Amino acid sequence: MMQDFAGMKLRCKDGHWEMADFELRNIPGASGFEMWVACEAGGHNGGHWLARDSADTERVVVVSIPYQWPSAVDAFAARDRFAEQQGK
């Protein structure tokens, strides 16, 4: 069974949050993975899930409900794509 993986920082420039830890989560009983980013700015103590943008599948957005990536590779690619979109 895969363990959760936490690591590097991301910076969002839309004013909602600035620094966020990411965490890859294995979905119990499912064959997918979730990529979660924790909000740590402005007193907000929560997080968001990375998901494909339904209007443009090449983009990644943050959403408030878990999104299932088919593999850990896809989830990490989404994290990298999101960082690129944010100018990191």
N, C-alpha and C positions, 0 to 999 in steps of 0.2 A: 504494500500500500504506500502511495506517495505521501510524503509529509508536506505541510505548508511551507512555502518559501517566501521570505521577506527580504527586501533589499533596498536598492538605490532610491534617490529622491527625484521627483518630477516637479516642474514649476508650471503653473497654470497662469495665463495672462489675461483671463477674462474677469478678474476681480473677485471671483468666488473664493479661491484659496491660492496659496503660493507654494507651499511645500507639502509633499504627500509621500508617505511610504507606500510602496506597493506590496501586495501579497497575492501570491498564487494559491488558490484553494482547490483542493480535490473535492468534487461533489460526492458525498457519501451515497452509495447505491446507484450512481450514474456513471456514465463513461465520459463525462466532460469536466471542464475546469472553469473556474471563475477568476477574474483578475480584479482585485479590489484596491482602491486607492483611498487612504485615510486622510481626511481633512484635518489640518492642524493650525489654521490661521483664523484670526478674528474671533477666537473663543468658540468656534464651531468644533464640536467633538463628535464627529461621525465619519462617514465615508461614502464613496460612490463606486459603482461598478463600471468597468470599461465594456462597451458594446459596439457592434457595428452600427454605423449610421444607416438607418433604413432608406434614406434618400440617396446616399452615396456610399456603397459598400467598401470603397477604398479608404473611407474616413472612419475614425474611431471617436466615439462620444462618451461622456459620463452619464450614467442613468442611476435612478434610485432603487431599481430592482435588479437582482442578480441576472446576469447574462451567461449562458453556457457556451464556452468555446469548445470545439470538438477535440482539441489536444492541447497539451502544455505548450507545444511549439507555436500553435496559433495564438494562444494567450500572451506569450512573451512577444510575439511579433506585433500584437495589438498594442502592448505597452510601449514598444519601440516606436511604432507608428504614431501613437498619441504624443510621445515626447517630441518627435519631429514636428508634428502639427503645432506644438506649443513653442517651437523655436529652440528646443534643447539640442 
